[in-house]
Amino acid sequence: MPATYDPIATTTLGSAASAITFNSIGSGYTDLRIVLLVTSTSLDQRTPRLTFNNDTTTNYSFTYLNGDGTSVVSSTSSSVANINLAYHGTSLTIPVFYTIDLFNYAGSTNKAVLAVGSEDKNGSGSTHRLVGTWRDNTAITRIDLTSNTGTFSTGTTATLYGILKA
């Protein structure tokens, strides 16, 4: 990572868990990035959901596009209780790699999210793009990544980075 990226926290699951949480996030950065490697025994469990500051009200909206070289899926959701990364992967043996960028996370306006998810099956994987919004004017101090259904498997890893002067 460039010198402007500071690793804040890393979690690697030693056993299955339904959530990964980053707490007490300071406001000393301009943006945040989460790098997430998800392993799972179910396709639905490979789809993380994001919530901020324990807010599970309908303050989130997102649009996603997913393609695998054969088909394309897209959707938009507004006024929902989380940002569902809505990944449409096809393999249980290949981990899914996500980067999730949170722009101006400590600012006093709505928060923008850009997420990318990918898996590769020897050149025949799939990729996913998402843009989202959290309609709240408070700084993000807590991030919860929860499994769409069930749990993230052992070995799932998430790292939170603070970005200086992005």
C-alpha positions as CSV (number, residue, x, y, z in Angstrom):
1,M,0.0,0.0,0.0
2,P,1.2,3.6,-0.6
3,A,2.7,5.5,2.4
4,T,-0.6,7.4,2.8
5,Y,-2.4,4.1,3.8
6,D,-2.2,3.4,7.5
7,P,-3.4,-0.1,8.7
8,I,-5.8,0.6,11.5
9,A,-7.0,-3.0,12.4
10,T,-7.0,-6.5,10.9
11,T,-9.3,-9.4,11.8
12,T,-8.8,-13.0,10.6
13,L,-11.5,-15.4,11.8
14,G,-10.2,-18.4,13.7
15,S,-13.7,-19.8,13.6
16,A,-16.9,-19.0,11.8
17,A,-18.6,-15.7,12.7
18,S,-21.6,-13.8,11.7
19,A,-19.9,-10.4,11.8
20,I,-16.6,-8.5,11.7
21,T,-16.7,-5.2,13.5
22,F,-14.3,-2.2,13.5
23,N,-14.9,0.0,16.5
24,S,-13.7,3.4,17.8
25,I,-12.5,4.6,14.4
26,G,-10.8,8.0,14.8
27,S,-11.3,11.0,12.5
28,G,-7.7,11.5,11.6
29,Y,-8.0,10.4,8.0
30,T,-9.7,11.7,4.8
31,D,-11.0,8.3,3.7
32,L,-11.1,4.7,4.7
33,R,-10.6,1.4,2.8
34,I,-11.5,-2.1,3.8
35,V,-9.8,-5.0,2.2
36,L,-11.8,-8.1,2.7
37,L,-11.1,-11.7,1.7
38,V,-14.2,-13.9,2.2
39,T,-14.3,-17.6,2.4
40,S,-17.5,-19.5,2.9
41,T,-19.4,-22.7,2.5
42,S,-22.4,-21.0,0.9
43,L,-22.8,-18.6,-2.0
44,D,-25.2,-16.4,0.1
45,Q,-22.6,-16.2,2.9
46,R,-20.1,-14.7,0.6
47,T,-22.1,-11.5,0.3
48,P,-21.3,-9.0,3.1
49,R,-23.6,-6.3,4.3
50,L,-22.3,-3.0,5.6
51,T,-23.8,-0.9,8.4
52,F,-22.3,2.1,10.1
53,N,-22.6,3.3,13.7
54,N,-25.1,0.6,14.5
55,D,-27.6,2.3,12.2
56,T,-30.1,-0.3,10.9
57,T,-32.8,2.2,9.9
58,T,-33.5,2.8,6.2
59,N,-30.7,5.3,5.6
60,Y,-28.9,3.4,2.9
61,S,-29.1,3.2,-0.9
62,F,-27.0,1.3,-3.4
63,T,-26.7,0.3,-7.0
64,Y,-24.7,-2.7,-8.2
65,L,-23.5,-4.4,-11.4
66,N,-22.2,-8.0,-11.6
67,G,-20.8,-9.8,-14.6
68,D,-19.2,-13.2,-15.2
69,G,-18.4,-13.1,-18.9
70,T,-21.7,-14.8,-19.8
71,S,-24.4,-12.8,-17.9
72,V,-24.9,-9.4,-16.3
73,V,-27.0,-8.7,-13.2
74,S,-27.8,-5.2,-11.9
75,S,-30.1,-3.7,-9.3
76,T,-30.8,-0.6,-7.3
77,S,-32.1,-0.5,-3.7
78,S,-33.0,2.7,-1.8
79,S,-34.2,3.3,1.7
80,V,-32.9,0.0,3.0
81,A,-31.3,-1.1,6.3
82,N,-27.7,-1.8,5.0
83,I,-25.5,-1.8,2.0
84,N,-25.7,-5.3,0.6
85,L,-22.7,-6.0,-1.6
86,A,-25.0,-8.4,-3.5
87,Y,-22.2,-10.5,-4.9
88,H,-23.3,-13.2,-7.4
89,G,-20.3,-15.5,-7.4
90,T,-20.4,-19.0,-8.6
91,S,-17.7,-20.9,-6.8
92,L,-17.4,-22.1,-3.2
93,T,-13.7,-23.0,-3.6
94,I,-12.4,-19.6,-4.7
95,P,-12.3,-16.8,-2.1
96,V,-14.0,-13.5,-3.0
97,F,-11.7,-10.4,-2.7
98,Y,-13.4,-7.1,-1.9
99,T,-12.1,-3.5,-1.7
100,I,-14.5,-1.1,0.0
101,D,-13.8,2.6,-0.1
102,L,-15.5,5.0,2.3
103,F,-15.1,8.6,1.2
104,N,-15.1,11.6,3.6
105,Y,-16.1,9.2,6.4
106,A,-15.6,11.9,9.1
107,G,-17.4,14.7,7.2
108,S,-20.7,16.2,8.0
109,T,-22.5,15.2,4.8
110,N,-23.8,11.9,3.5
111,K,-21.2,9.1,3.1
112,A,-20.3,7.6,-0.3
113,V,-19.2,3.9,-0.7
114,L,-17.5,2.3,-3.6
115,A,-17.0,-1.4,-3.5
116,V,-15.4,-3.9,-5.9
117,G,-15.7,-7.7,-5.5
118,S,-13.9,-10.3,-7.6
119,E,-13.2,-14.0,-7.9
120,D,-11.1,-15.8,-10.4
121,K,-11.5,-19.4,-11.5
122,N,-8.5,-19.7,-13.8
123,G,-9.7,-16.9,-16.1
124,S,-13.5,-17.5,-15.8
125,G,-14.4,-15.7,-12.6
126,S,-16.8,-12.8,-12.0
127,T,-16.6,-9.2,-10.9
128,H,-18.9,-6.9,-9.0
129,R,-19.1,-3.1,-8.7
130,L,-21.3,-1.2,-6.2
131,V,-21.9,2.5,-5.4
132,G,-23.8,3.3,-2.2
133,T,-24.8,6.1,0.1
134,W,-25.3,6.3,3.9
135,R,-27.6,9.2,4.4
136,D,-26.3,10.4,7.8
137,N,-24.3,13.5,8.7
138,T,-22.3,12.0,11.6
139,A,-18.7,10.6,11.3
140,I,-18.4,6.9,10.8
141,T,-16.9,5.5,14.1
142,R,-18.0,1.9,13.7
143,I,-18.3,-0.4,10.7
144,D,-20.1,-3.8,10.8
145,L,-19.6,-6.4,8.1
146,T,-22.2,-9.1,8.4
147,S,-22.8,-12.2,6.4
148,N,-25.9,-12.0,4.1
149,T,-27.1,-15.3,5.6
150,G,-25.3,-17.3,8.3
151,T,-21.6,-16.8,8.9
152,F,-18.3,-16.0,7.4
153,S,-16.0,-19.1,7.4
154,T,-12.8,-19.6,9.2
155,G,-10.0,-17.7,7.5
156,T,-12.1,-14.7,6.3
157,T,-9.8,-11.7,6.7
158,A,-10.7,-8.0,6.9
159,T,-8.2,-5.1,7.2
160,L,-9.3,-1.4,7.7
161,Y,-6.9,1.2,6.4
162,G,-7.0,5.0,7.0
163,I,-6.1,7.1,4.0
164,L,-4.3,10.4,4.5
165,K,-4.9,13.2,2.0
166,A,-6.5,11.1,-0.7
